[in-house]
Amino acid sequence: MFFQHVYDKSLAQGSYVVGCQATGEAIVIDAQRDIDVYLDIARQNNLLITHITETHIHADFLCGSRELAAVTGASVYLSDEGGSDWQYQFDHIGLKDGDVIKVGNLSLAVMHTPGHTPESISFLLTDHPATEKPVMVFTGDFVFVGDIGRPDLLEKAAGLIGTKEIGARQMFRSLKKFAALPEYVQVWSAHGAGSACGKALGAVHSSTVGYEKIRNWAFRYGEDEQSFTDYLLADQPEPPKYFAMMKLLNKVNRPLLTEVPVHPELNKEQFISAYEKGIKVIDTRKKTDFAKGFIPGSLNIQGNNSFATWCGWLLNYQEQFILVADGSQMEDLTRKLMRIGLDNMYGYIPDVYESGIELQTADVISLEEFKTYINNDDAQVVDVRGITEYEAGHIDGAINLFVGTLGDNLDKISKDKQVVVHCQAGDRSAVACSLLAKNGFKNVKNFSGGMKEWLAGKGETIACKEATCINA
């Protein structure tokens, strides 16, 4: 048997290539959209991709199953579980609980494991030349290492009110199926630490059924379904805005992108023309470089592993945009964007100092200066971390406006006071300050050291159980 785990750090997303070396056939599970990685793996290992499948309709990335099928001619096998509202709306071979996909001398038995979503399925793999017992289970967003999939995304991201409690009860029952599997079976999920599809995902990529039954919090509740539900639904991280679009695009017919596009470098005249037309500018440089000089109206979304997530929060799928990035970064950034379907890039410029636009600077302040604004009637301190982080401990007097939804809450920020923004370690506050500058806020300072520097300096925090929270 051939097995390879493909992991995208930018979205903490895992996919799999599993092959029968005797027959040369392979299946890809939960493919990312830039499919050349799977084509290369197959070619290097003398395999032919004949089967493609998904564990569910994903919300956090644009699945590349259809791109891969278009290039390879492989058959696509997808869940037909969950009822009429949860069906894929394009041609595929439907899967129901108990069905079996055969890939050469391998078999993948379908388990309907609803909870995260109604149509979610898992695949129990048997390598028949070695044993008639199952050896691996591919759980998608059902069971992670140390955590389980959240059932509230349909409600929070897609607006389907009343689904989270139903999903939690379904999850409770699905876990019984998982717990009945042999304890030696390896667990391979669709996500790792950093994904917004759970709240406590482990940093290692694989586990076993037995280990999860010992270590995973979800197996500690016995028959107490209500306590399980209460814990599962509490304190989940904010789902990025783009999740709703991913749910739609992964379900319906859409344009395919079978190669990584190459975007043009814009000359000064092209850039100024586009800029004057109002095309949004995303500056991917480090926050320290951005602060020293940036194009007015540009947003600072650093080109690190969180790049796609924050672009998904702050861009929509109709508008064009321009990147500020070095040419050597463009392939990586383009891949990150295409994995969530942000394809409307107009082009890029490598140097803001050659843009022909008069630059602005950001006001980044020290801890000592930040302290002068605490409980100052002439200042407003804005904590742009997530609500769970804020509730766990925040600076006295700071209000909580999460950076991802800051654009919807600008009316809560005073233009008459000195605004001081902070997060945990400066990345999100840089995004927030650039967003405020774009929206006409003049008196904005960035305490880039954030809670990390505040706590290192022995600053005190207040938990929400000790004080009234102010949250958007």
C-alpha positions, -999 to 999 in steps of 0.1 A, spaced: 0 0 0 11 35 -8 2 64 16 11 100 16 -3 128 38 -3 163 20 -5 191 45 -12 228 38 1 248 67 -17 280 57 -51 265 62 -40 236 85 -57 213 60 -48 177 53 -54 156 22 -43 121 13 -31 100 -15 -36 62 -10 -26 37 -36 -24 0 -44 11 -5 -57 2 -39 -71 -24 -24 -96 -10 11 -98 -44 27 -88 -48 55 -63 -74 76 -45 -71 112 -34 -92 123 -3 -101 159 3 -78 174 -24 -67 210 -22 -73 231 -53 -38 234 -66 -37 198 -77 -2 196 -92 10 182 -58 -11 151 -64 -1 147 -100 35 148 -90 31 123 -62 13 99 -86 39 103 -113 68 99 -89 53 67 -75 41 51 -108 4 55 -97 -27 65 -117 -53 86 -99 -85 66 -106 -107 76 -76 -113 110 -59 -135 115 -28 -143 140 -1 -154 136 35 -180 164 34 -189 197 18 -160 218 32 -164 253 46 -128 263 51 -112 256 17 -122 252 -20 -118 215 -26 -99 205 -58 -118 173 -65 -133 186 -97 -100 201 -110 -83 168 -103 -111 148 -121 -109 171 -151 -72 165 -155 -71 128 -146 -105 115 -157 -108 98 -123 -143 91 -109 -156 113 -81 -173 96 -51 -192 119 -28 -217 116 1 -254 112 -7 -262 112 30 -278 140 50 -310 146 31 -319 167 1 -305 199 14 -271 185 17 -265 170 -18 -237 179 -41 -252 196 -72 -229 182 -99 -222 148 -113 -207 122 -90 -210 87 -78 -231 88 -46 -220 72 -13 -242 59 15 -233 44 49 -219 9 43 -208 14 7 -173 3 -2 -149 20 -26 -124 -5 -41 -90 8 -52 -70 -21 -65 -65 -44 -35 -76 -17 -10 -111 -10 2 -126 20 19 -158 14 38 -181 44 41 -193 54 76 -219 81 78 -207 103 107 -229 134 109 -224 161 134 -200 186 119 -223 186 89 -253 163 81 -237 147 51 -202 140 67 -187 106 60 -156 88 71 -136 61 53 -124 29 70 -94 16 50 -84 -21 47 -52 -32 30 -64 -67 20 -30 -82 10 -17 -74 45 -48 -81 66 -86 -83 65 -88 -59 95 -91 -21 90 -59 -2 95 -68 35 90 -99 58 93 -101 91 74 -124 112 95 -125 145 77 -138 171 102 -154 144 124 -127 135 148 -94 154 150 -64 147 172 -76 159 206 -108 175 193 -139 170 172 -156 190 145 -177 219 155 -214 217 146 -221 254 148 -205 265 114 -236 259 94 -254 284 117 -226 309 123 -210 309 88 -239 299 65 -268 314 85 -287 281 90 -304 289 123 -312 261 146 -287 236 132 -260 236 158 -279 218 185 -291 192 160 -255 188 148 -242 184 184 -267 156 191 -257 139 158 -221 142 168 -227 125 201 -242 95 183 -215 94 156 -188 92 183 -203 59 194 -195 45 160 -160 58 162 -155 44 197 -165 9 185 -137 7 160 -106 -13 169 -83 8 191 -52 2 169 -68 19 139 -49 50 128 -69 82 127 -62 107 99 -83 138 98 -87 168 75 -72 194 99 -46 202 124 -38 229 150 -47 263 137 -78 254 119 -111 272 128 -130 239 124 -124 231 160 -112 248 192 -85 225 206 -69 206 177 -36 188 184 -3 197 168 5 161 156 -12 149 125 -22 114 133 -35 94 163 -53 61 170 -88 53 180 -75 41 213 -55 72 220 -84 95 212 -107 75 236 -82 82 263 -71 118 254 -98 134 234 -122 155 256 -152 143 236 -151 108 251 -152 120 287 -190 125 289 -203 89 289 -240 91 283 -243 128 294 -254 142 261 -264 176 274 -231 183 291 -213 172 260 -234 195 238 -229 225 262 -191 221 261 -190 214 223 -209 246 215 -191 268 240 -161 291 231 -157 281 195 -135 305 175 -151 330 151 -156 314 116 -141 335 88 -166 352 65 -154 333 35 -166 300 50 -201 307 37 -188 311 1 -168 279 4 -199 260 15 -216 272 -16 -188 268 -41 -180 233 -29 -216 222 -34 -225 237 -68 -210 239 -103 -183 265 -105 -154 275 -129 -124 252 -126 -88 263 -123 -65 234 -132 -32 253 -131 -17 279 -108 -22 312 -126 6 336 -132 -3 373 -125 13 403 -141 37 427 -125 22 462 -130 42 491 -141 38 525 -125 12 537 -150 -9 505 -148 -8 506 -110 -18 543 -107 -47 538 -131 -60 508 -112 -55 525 -79 -74 556 -90 -103 533 -101 -105 521 -65 -91 486 -69 -82 474 -34 -45 471 -25 -33 443 -2 2 449 12 18 415 21 50 429 36 60 425 72 41 448 96 73 466 105 80 475 69 44 484 63 45 508 92 75 527 78 57 535 45 24 523 30 1 532 1 -29 551 15 -59 529 17 -39 496 15 -45 468 40 -16 451 57 -22 413 55 12 398 59 21 369 35 26 343 62 5 312 70 -25 333 80 -25 352 48 -54 334 31 -75 334 63 -73 372 67 -79 378 30 -110 356 33 -122 378 62 -116 411 45 -120 406 7 -152 396 -11 -155 373 -42 -166 401 -66 -139 427 -62 -105 428 -78 -74 434 -58 -37 441 -62 -9 427 -41 22 444 -28 47 415 -29 81 405 -42 79 385 -74 95 355 -57 65 353 -33 38 354 -59 35 317 -66 31 309 -29 7 337 -23 -13 328 -54 -16 292 -43 -28 304 -8 -55 326 -24 -67 300 -50 -72 275 -22 -101 297 -9 -112 307 -44 -99 343 -44 -91 344 -80 -97 381 -89 -62 393 -87 -55 422 -110 -17 420 -106 10 430 -82 37 456 -75 70 447 -58 79 481 -43 56 507 -28 85 533 -30 83 530 -68 45 532 -70 43 569 -77 20 573 -47 28 595 -17 31 571 13 18 572 48 33 559 80 18 540 109 22 551 145 35 522 165 39 528 202 59 513 231 45 497 262 53 528 283 34 550 260 5 525 258 2 526 296 -6 563 295 -38 556 275 -52 530 300 -84 544 316 -77 578 299 -110 595 291 -94 610 260 -85 576 246 -102 545 234 -83 512 237 -95 486 212 -87 449 217 -90 432 183 -85 396 194 -113 370 194 -140 371 220 -128 340 237 -93 354 241 -108 387 254 -131 370 279 -101 349 293 -83 381 302 -82 417 289 -68 451 298 -91 472 320 -111 496 300 -104 480 266 -134 472 244 -134 441 222 -139 445 184 -126 414 166 -105 424 136 -124 401 113 -156 420 118 -141 454 126 -153 468 93 -189 461 104 -184 479 137 -167 512 128 -195 531 144 -183 518 178 -150 536 174 -147 573 182 -131 597 157 -129 623 185 -106 603 208 -71 588 205 -77 553 193 -51 527 205 -53 492 190 -37 460 202 -40 422 198 -19 394 211 14 400 193 9 427 167 -2 409 135 -39 415 139 -35 450 152 -15 458 121 -44 446 100 -69 466 121 -49 498 120 -46 497 83 -84 490 80 -91 520 102 -68 542 82 -85 531 50 -118 542 66 -107 577 75 -96 573 111 -67 597 117 -59 593 154 -49 557 155 -19 542 173 -8 505 173 5 489 204 22 462 184 36 444 215 0 435 224 -10 412 253 23 393 250 43 424 259 17 436 284 19 404 304 57 402 301 57 436 316 36 423 345 5 441 334 -28 430 350 -58 416 332 -94 412 340 -115 381 331 -151 385 320 -163 367 351 -148 395 371 -161 424 350 -187 432 324 -176 425 289 -181 449 260 -182 429 229 -194 434 193 
